[in-house]
Each structure stands twice: as C-alpha cells, then as structure tokens.
Amino acid sequence: MLIRYTALCTLLTVALRAMSSDVPTPGEIAARLSGCESFSADAGFEVWLPNAGDPVEYSILLLSSDNGGADTLSGFDYLIDWTLTRAAGESRGFSAYFGGNHYRYRDGRLQEYHYTDNPAPFAPDGDLRKGVQSQAQFVNLLPGALADELRMMESDSSYTYKVSERDGNVTIAGNQSINGNEVRTFKYTFSASDGMPRRLDIDTNPGQISEQSMTVEYTYGCAQHELPHSEDALMKLYPEEFARFRQNDFRLEKLPGQSLPEFSVQAIDGGRMTHHKSDTFDAPVVLLLLDSNAGNPEAVLGAVRNSVELYPGTVQQVTAFVDNRLEDVEGVCGRPLQGERVLYGARALARDCGVTVTPTLIFVSSDGVVENYIQGMNKNLGNEVLEMISNLK
C-alpha cells in the first residue's frame, strides 16, 4: 500500500511539474507580443482618482505593427485614437508614430516631431524610453510596450510576480516595490491562444493618499481603418486637425537667414514686447524659448545668463516662456539680468519660429535677421551659446 501511495505521489509530482512547465514565462509572452505584425483593438480605460465619486473614462482605438527592428527609435509603429467622456462633453485626441516621425493632438493643439529635423526629443539624455515616441498617452497599452515591461519584470528585482493559466487566460499578477515601499500592484491578463492582452488592472501608490486604480478592457474586431505609415495617410484620417491646428508648417531649420517673425508678447513687468519684421534691435539678441514644465528650465536659463554675462560685448537676452501662468514663470526665472526681457504666453511666437521642443535658443543679429539656433540641453550649452553670441553682428 505504501509503495502504491508513493508511486501515486510521484506521478502527481511529475504531472504538476509538466503542467507548470506549460505556463509561459513573462519573456515568452513578451516574444509573442513584440512579434505581432498587425495589432488592432478597442480599449475601455477607467481610472479612479482619489476622492472621486466616478471614474474617468476613455474609449481608445489602438493600432500598431512590429517593424522588425528596422527602426532604432521604436520597435513598432502605432496610432492611438482616444475619446474622453465627461459631463461637459467629449474630448478627443490622437498620437501616432512611424519612421522617425511623431504626432500628437489634444485640446486644439497639434504637435509634431521629426527625427531628421531634431533628434533630441526622441532620446533625451540618450534614453529612448524618455523620448516623445515612448511617452505618448496610452502607448503603454500597446503590445510592443507591454512586451518591454514584461521583459523588465524578469530582469528587475523590484518586481515580484506569479504567472498562472486558467480558462484560456494567462495571468501575471504581482507588485513593484522601491526602497521597501510598494509603489504598484498589477494583474495582466492575456489570451492563452494568441498572447494578446485582454485586461489590465493597475493600482499605483496603493494605500497612499495619491492612490490611483486603472482598468483596461480590450475588445477585438472593431477597427474602422488601417494603421497609417505616412504623413499623407495620417492627414487623411485627421484633415481638420491638420488644417486648423498644425503649428509647425514652418520649421525651425528654415529660419536662419530670415527676419525674426513679428510678435507681441506680455512681459512679467506688466508691459509687452512687440517686434515687427522690419524692426531692428539696438544690439544682437539671444532669444531663449522655455517651458517651465519641460526639462530643466532653471539650469538652461542659468547657463544662458552666465554666457551673456561673460560676453565682453553688448547683447540683449530675451527669455520667452510658452507658459500662460505668470506664477509658473516667476517660479523659474528668478531675478533677470540687467536689460533682460522676460516674457510669458509666447506659444504663438514659438509656433511662428517653427519651434516644437524647448529649450530652444535663437540668435538674432541687430538687423533682425536670424543667424543660428540651438535646440535642447547639453553639457556644453554655455560654451555653445558664447560661441554663437561671438558670431553675431
């Protein structure tokens, strides 16, 4: 009897091991996700905010395709079309990426980024994960992004998880802790047959006053159009957005050699600075365009001011924030240099100069003609600014 019992236990152990070995690892699920040549899904997204009586609800169209590693900036092209439903009415927007080009639209503003024009936004500090193509709203719901996260789970000790399979679904449930604090819990459900996502449940900062709970439900077979792989194809899908809200029909790289666009922008001292195309300046101008919420504006402003002070000749600095709120600007700008004009609400000026990313520096000669520009922050910014100033007339 003991022999039969022992044999039975051995058989059960072998069977359980065989069953457990059939459950895929996060890396194996990631391989199926990243290999998806054509993904199309609708998603219902709900997020519960602290002290909110009802969730914030989005309806999202997700289209993507694996590009086989041909694109070094992103492993997949995508289109994300979202609709936010709220009591005041619907709000719509979209994000798209293909071939080194990224577009995003919301709230009457269409932004676009082109790697051939300026590589910096696609890999700030050399990190593709911080790039505009990787930080678009809802991009983390796409198969390629989910695959990247699952691979990270296997290599990052901050993740603890368990994989199980039941009723045609594979579930990965666990949490992430940093410095001993649980910052995130999650439960991801995928189809056992094709590996595609079915549901995501995510709780950030659990147990904290800032806790947020998110749920994503995927449905398939409802897409109305195909993934665009060119600007023309994208414009056909969103003709009104491109016609009415495109901001950089004129691009920054075409500005040198032309007169600085005219503008009239409010200054923090209560006045305005107005410039007409035919106007000249008393001295060469260093025009710095900043966003108080983008990058490290304090460090950029400090480096530029230091270069202006070091220059032995005469040059005027104009610091123009795209922000509309004076208090946001005052929190960054500190005490201006003698003769420096600090402006705010300069988004139209940025648009007319073809500026799509901040910080951007535009160097203008005293006759009002643009001589050169610098986009983005780097360790040698101060020296570059000083060199550009020295070449101004």
C-alpha positions in Angstrom: 0.0 0.0 0.0 2.8 2.4 0.9 4.5 1.6 -2.4 1.3 2.4 -4.3 0.9 5.7 -2.4 4.5 6.6 -3.0 4.1 5.8 -6.7 0.9 7.9 -6.9 2.6 10.9 -5.3 5.5 10.6 -7.7 3.1 10.5 -10.7 1.2 13.6 -9.3 4.5 15.5 -8.8 5.6 14.7 -12.4 2.2 15.7 -13.7 2.2 19.0 -11.7 5.7 19.8 -13.0 4.6 19.1 -16.5 1.6 21.4 -16.0 3.6 24.2 -14.5 6.2 24.0 -17.3 3.3 24.7 -19.8 2.6 28.1 -18.2 4.6 30.7 -20.2 7.1 33.0 -18.6 6.8 36.8 -19.0 9.6 36.7 -21.5 7.7 34.1 -23.6 4.6 36.2 -23.5 6.7 39.3 -24.5 8.0 37.4 -27.5 4.5 36.8 -28.8 3.5 40.4 -28.1 6.5 42.1 -29.8 6.2 39.7 -32.8 2.6 40.9 -33.5 2.8 42.2 -37.1 -0.6 43.8 -37.0 -2.5 44.7 -33.9 -5.9 46.3 -33.8 -8.1 46.7 -30.7 -10.5 48.9 -28.9 -10.0 49.5 -25.2 -12.1 50.8 -22.5 -10.0 52.6 -19.9 -11.1 53.6 -16.5 -9.1 55.4 -13.8 -10.3 56.1 -10.3 -8.8 59.2 -8.8 -8.5 60.0 -5.1 -11.8 61.2 -3.6 -13.6 60.9 -6.9 -17.2 59.6 -7.0 -17.0 58.3 -10.5 -14.1 57.1 -12.7 -12.6 59.0 -15.6 -13.5 57.0 -18.7 -11.7 56.8 -22.1 -12.6 54.9 -25.2 -9.4 54.1 -27.1 -8.6 52.7 -30.6 -5.2 51.0 -30.6 -3.3 50.2 -33.9 0.3 49.0 -34.1 2.7 46.9 -36.1 6.1 45.5 -35.3 8.7 47.0 -37.6 11.1 44.1 -37.3 13.9 46.1 -35.7 14.3 48.3 -38.8 13.6 51.4 -36.7 16.1 52.1 -34.0 13.9 54.7 -32.2 10.9 52.3 -31.7 10.2 48.7 -32.3 6.7 49.4 -33.5 4.6 52.0 -35.4 1.3 53.0 -33.9 -1.8 55.1 -33.9 -3.7 55.8 -30.7 -7.1 57.5 -31.0 -8.8 58.3 -27.7 -12.1 59.9 -26.6 -12.6 61.2 -23.1 -16.2 61.1 -21.9 -17.2 63.6 -19.2 -20.2 65.7 -18.1 -19.0 68.7 -20.0 -18.9 66.7 -23.2 -16.4 64.6 -25.2 -12.8 65.4 -25.7 -10.8 63.7 -28.5 -7.1 63.3 -29.3 -4.6 61.0 -31.0 -0.9 60.1 -31.1 1.0 58.4 -34.0 4.5 57.3 -34.7 6.2 55.9 -37.8 9.7 56.2 -39.4 11.1 58.8 -37.0 8.0 61.0 -37.0 5.8 61.5 -34.1 2.4 63.4 -34.0 0.1 64.1 -31.0 -3.1 66.1 -30.9 -5.2 67.3 -28.0 -7.1 70.4 -26.9 -6.8 72.2 -30.1 -3.0 71.7 -30.4 -1.2 69.5 -32.9 2.4 68.9 -32.1 4.8 67.1 -34.4 8.4 65.9 -34.0 10.7 64.7 -36.9 14.0 63.0 -36.2 15.6 64.4 -39.3 14.8 67.9 -38.0 15.9 67.4 -34.4 16.9 64.1 -32.8 16.9 65.4 -29.2 13.2 64.8 -28.3 13.4 61.1 -29.4 16.1 60.3 -26.9 16.6 62.9 -24.1 19.9 62.2 -22.3 20.4 59.3 -24.7 17.4 57.4 -23.3 14.8 56.2 -25.9 12.4 55.4 -23.0 12.1 59.2 -22.3 11.5 60.0 -26.0 8.3 61.5 -27.2 7.5 58.4 -29.2 7.7 56.3 -25.9 5.9 58.8 -23.6 2.7 59.4 -25.6 -0.6 58.9 -23.7 -1.7 55.3 -23.7 1.4 54.0 -25.6 2.0 51.6 -22.7 -1.2 49.7 -23.6 0.3 48.6 -27.0 1.7 45.1 -27.4 5.3 46.3 -28.0 5.3 48.4 -24.8 3.7 45.6 -22.8 6.4 43.3 -24.1 9.2 45.7 -22.9 7.6 45.8 -19.5 7.3 42.0 -19.2 11.0 41.7 -20.1 11.8 44.2 -17.4 9.9 42.1 -14.9 12.2 39.2 -15.4 15.4 41.3 -15.0 14.4 43.8 -12.4 14.4 42.7 -8.8 11.9 45.4 -7.8 9.2 43.2 -9.4 7.5 40.2 -7.6 5.0 38.3 -9.7 3.3 35.0 -10.3 2.1 33.5 -13.6 -0.9 31.3 -13.8 -3.1 29.9 -16.6 -6.8 29.2 -16.4 -9.9 29.1 -18.6 -7.9 30.2 -21.7 -6.2 33.1 -20.0 -2.6 33.6 -18.8 -2.4 36.0 -15.8 0.6 37.8 -14.4 -0.1 39.2 -11.0 2.3 40.9 -8.6 3.7 44.2 -7.4 6.7 46.5 -7.7 8.5 47.8 -4.6 11.2 50.5 -4.5 13.3 51.1 -1.4 10.9 48.8 0.5 7.8 50.7 -0.4 5.1 49.1 -2.6 4.6 51.6 -5.5 2.4 49.5 -7.8 0.3 46.4 -7.9 -0.8 44.8 -11.2 -2.7 42.0 -12.8 -2.3 41.5 -16.5 -4.5 39.0 -18.4 -3.5 37.7 -21.8 -5.1 35.2 -24.2 -3.5 31.8 -23.9 -4.2 31.1 -27.6 -2.6 34.2 -29.3 -0.9 36.0 -26.4 -2.8 39.3 -26.9 -3.9 41.4 -23.9 -7.4 41.1 -22.6 -7.4 43.1 -19.4 -5.0 45.1 -17.3 -5.6 46.1 -13.6 -3.1 48.5 -12.2 -3.0 50.2 -8.8 -0.4 52.9 -8.3 0.7 54.1 -4.8 -1.6 51.6 -3.1 -2.7 52.6 0.4 -1.5 56.2 -0.1 -3.5 59.4 -0.4 -2.4 59.6 -4.1 -3.6 56.1 -4.9 -5.0 55.6 -8.4 -6.7 52.5 -9.8 -6.8 51.8 -13.5 -8.6 49.1 -15.5 -8.2 48.4 -19.2 -10.5 46.1 -21.1 -9.5 45.1 -24.7 -12.0 44.1 -27.4 -11.1 43.0 -30.9 -12.5 43.1 -34.4 -14.0 46.6 -34.4 -11.3 48.8 -36.1 -12.6 51.1 -38.8 -9.3 51.9 -40.6 -5.7 50.7 -41.0 -2.6 51.9 -39.4 -1.1 54.9 -41.3 2.6 54.7 -42.2 3.0 58.2 -43.8 2.0 61.8 -43.1 -0.3 61.8 -46.1 -2.2 58.8 -44.7 -2.4 60.4 -41.3 -3.7 63.7 -42.7 -6.5 61.8 -44.5 -7.6 60.4 -41.2 -7.5 63.8 -39.4 -7.9 66.5 -42.0 -9.5 69.1 -39.7 -6.8 68.7 -37.1 -4.0 69.2 -39.6 -5.8 72.1 -41.4 -6.7 74.1 -38.3 -4.2 73.2 -35.6 -0.9 72.4 -37.3 1.7 74.5 -35.6 4.9 74.0 -37.5 4.1 74.3 -41.2 7.2 76.5 -40.9 10.2 74.6 -39.5 13.0 75.9 -37.4 15.8 74.8 -39.6 14.5 77.2 -42.3 14.6 80.2 -40.1 18.3 81.2 -40.3 18.8 83.9 -42.9 15.2 85.2 -42.5 13.8 88.0 -40.4 12.7 87.1 -36.9 8.9 86.7 -37.1 6.9 89.6 -35.7 5.3 89.2 -32.3 3.7 91.0 -29.4 4.1 89.1 -26.1 3.3 90.1 -22.5 6.3 90.7 -20.1 6.4 89.8 -16.5 6.9 93.5 -15.6 3.4 94.2 -16.8 4.3 95.6 -20.2 4.7 94.0 -23.6 7.5 93.4 -26.1 6.5 94.0 -29.6 8.6 93.3 -32.7 7.7 93.9 -36.4 9.5 92.2 -39.2 11.0 95.4 -40.4 12.3 96.4 -36.9 16.0 96.3 -35.9 17.5 95.9 -32.5 19.9 98.1 -30.6 22.1 95.0 -30.1 22.2 91.3 -31.1 19.5 89.3 -29.4 19.6 85.9 -27.7 16.0 84.6 -27.7 15.5 81.7 -25.3 12.2 79.8 -25.5 11.3 77.8 -22.4 8.5 75.8 -20.9 8.5 75.8 -17.1 7.3 72.2 -17.1 9.7 70.8 -19.6 13.2 69.5 -19.0 15.4 71.6 -16.6 14.5 75.2 -17.4 16.3 76.6 -14.4 19.6 75.0 -15.4 19.2 76.1 -19.1 18.4 79.7 -18.1 21.3 79.8 -15.7 23.7 78.6 -18.4 22.5 81.1 -20.9 22.6 84.0 -18.5 26.1 83.1 -17.5 27.3 83.2 -21.1 25.6 86.5 -21.7 27.4 88.0 -18.7 30.7 86.6 -19.8 30.4 88.0 -23.3 32.6 91.2 -23.4 30.4 93.0 -26.0 26.8 94.1 -25.9 24.0 91.6 -26.4 20.3 91.5 -25.2 18.7 88.4 -23.7 15.0 87.8 -24.3 13.6 84.9 -22.3 10.2 83.8 -23.6 8.1 81.2 -21.7 5.4 79.4 -23.6 3.5 79.2 -20.2 0.4 81.3 -19.8 0.5 81.4 -16.0 2.7 84.2 -14.6 3.2 82.4 -11.3 4.7 79.4 -13.1 7.2 81.6 -14.9 8.1 83.6 -11.8 8.9 80.3 -10.0 11.6 79.6 -12.6 13.0 82.9 -13.9 14.3 84.3 -10.6 16.0 87.7 -11.0 16.5 88.8 -14.6 19.8 90.1 -15.9 20.1 93.9 -16.4 18.4 94.6 -19.7 16.9 91.1 -20.0 13.2 90.9 -21.0 11.3 88.0 -19.6 8.1 87.2 -21.5 5.3 84.7 -21.0 2.4 83.3 -23.1 4.9 83.0 -26.0 3.4 79.9 -27.6 2.4 81.7 -30.8 6.0 83.1 -31.1 7.4 79.6 -30.7 5.0 78.3 -33.4 5.9 81.1 -35.8 9.6 80.3 -35.4 8.9 76.6 -36.1 9.9 75.6 -32.5 8.4 72.2 -31.5 10.5 71.5 -28.4 12.0 73.5 -25.6 14.5 74.7 -24.7 15.3 76.4 -28.0 17.8 79.3 -28.5 17.5 81.6 -31.5 20.4 84.0 -32.2 19.4 87.2 -34.0 21.6 89.9 -35.4 21.0 93.6 -34.6 19.3 94.0 -38.1 16.6 91.5 -37.0 17.9 88.5 -39.1 18.2 85.1 -37.5 21.7 83.8 -37.7 21.6 80.4 -35.9 19.8 78.3 -33.3 20.3 75.6 -30.7 17.7 73.1 -29.6 17.8 71.0 -26.4 20.0 70.9 -23.3 23.6 69.6 -23.3 26.6 69.7 -21.0 28.4 72.2 -23.3 25.4 74.6 -23.7 27.2 77.5 -22.0 30.2 77.3 -24.4 28.0 76.9 -27.4 25.9 79.9 -26.5 29.1 82.0 -26.0 30.4 80.9 -29.4 27.1 81.7 -31.1 27.0 85.2 -29.5 30.5 85.9 -30.6 29.5 85.3 -34.2 26.5 87.7 -34.1 26.7 91.1 -35.9 
